[in-house]
Amino acid sequence: NRNTDDYDRRPIEYYRDELNATYPTSSTAYTGAEKGYPAGDLNWYPELKAKWEQGIDVEVADRPHAAIATYQLNQNYPNPFNPSTSVTFALAKAGEVKLEIYNALGQKVATLVNGKLPAGQHNVVWDAKNVPSGIYFYKLEAGTFHQTRKMVLMK
């Protein structure tokens, strides 16, 4: 292929090389380890392989999420944002939760959560299309846990 550069009109050569992305089946990229089994092979799971060989149905059960040990309010994302942002937080126990947004003057501009939530990870999206650009604070209250973080709305 021959093209010309738009700036000085000199010809530029473009070359296409073929990339061979194959690898031998004996490589660790294929086997996943030195045992020689392909990734995902039942040999990695001997108890499941034994059931499969006997004709017993094998099911994979959902694993419960690890218990949340602490309360946590994460930084919103994206930040700065326009016009919406996500606020994630973790609750160690179920209970009454309040998540509110305040402007730089300390005036409440939105209530995102006001009620009972279960323990675990939570995500709330704030759509700020009806408020002006500026610095805002979001405050999480859950039981005795209270935390405030700052976010910036740039329109």
N, C-alpha and C positions, 0 to 999 in steps of 0.2 A: 504494500500500500504506500502510495506517495501522496502527501498532503503538503500544503504550504502554510507557513506561519503567517498569520494576519498582520504582524507588525513589520517584518522586513522581507516578506515574500520569498525567503529562502526555503528550499525543499527540506522536509523533515522525513526521515525514514521511521516507520513503525514496524516492529517485528512482532509476530505472534509465535510464542513458544508453547508447546504442549506440556502440560504438567502431568506427570505420572504420580498419582496420589495413592497407588496401591502399595500394600506392604505384605510381606509373607505371613501366612497363618501361624507361623511359629513365633512371631514378634510379640512382645508384651503389649503393644497397642491392640492387637487382636485378642490375645488371651486374657489380658487384664492382670496377669500375675504369672509367676513361674510354674504354676501347677499345670499349665497347658490347656485350660478350659476357655472357650470363648466367653466373652462377657455375656451374662444373662443365662448361661448354661445351667441346667439343673444340678450339675456336679458341684456347684457352689453351695447347694442347699440339700445335703444328703438326706435329711428327714423328709423333705418334699419329694425328692427323687424316688425314695423307697415307696412312698404312697403311690406315686405315678406309675411305677413299675408294677404295682399290685392292682392297678386299675381303679384306685380310689380317687375320687374327685379331690382336687387340690384348690383351695380358695385362699386368697390373700385378704386378710381382715384389715379394716381401717385401724390405724394406730391412734390412740387418743393423743391429743397435743399435750406437751409437757405442761404441768401446772405453772401458772404465773405466780411467782413468789413475792413480787413487789409491785407497787403502784408506779406508773411511769407516764409522763407526758413528753412526747417526742416533738422535735422541731417540725413545724409545718413544712410541706413540700408541694410545689416549689416555693421558694422564698428568695427574693421578691416574687410576687405573683400578679397576674391580671387575667381574668377577673375572679378565678376561683383557686382554692388551695385545699389540700387535704391535711387534716389533723388526726394523728394516730395516738392512741393511748392504751395502756394496759391496766387492768383492774385485778388485784389479788383476790378480792372477794366480791360477790354480788352485792349490790346495794344502790342507794340513791346517788345519782351522779348529776352534776351540773357543769356544763361547759359553756362559758360566755365569752363574748368579744367586747372589748372596750377600746375607745379611741384614746388619743394622747391626753385628752382632758379628763379621762376617767369616767366618761359617760358610756353606759352600756349601749351598744349598737345592735347586738344580736345575741340570741340564746340558741345554741346549737343542740344541746341536750339538757333535758330537765326531767329526769325520771329514773326508774329502776333499770339497771343493766346487769347482765350476768358477768361473772368473772371471765377474764380473757382479753384478747386483743380487740380493739375497736377502731374504726376509721370513720371520720365525719368530713364531709366536703362543705366548705363555706363558699357560697357564691356571693361575691362582694360587688356585683355590677351596679348596685344602687347606692354605694357609699363612695365618697371621694378618696383620691390617693392620699396616702399618709402612713404613719406608723400606728399599728394596732397591737393590742395585747389580748391573748387568750388565756383564760383561767379555768383550770380543772379543779373541782371540789368533789371528793369521794370519801365519805367518812371523815377521818381526821387528816386525810391527805389533801394538801392544797399546793398547787404549783401554777406559776404564771410564766408565759414565754412571749417574746416579741416577734411580730411579723410585719412585712412592708408590702403595701399595695401600691403598685406603680401603673398608672393608666397612661 
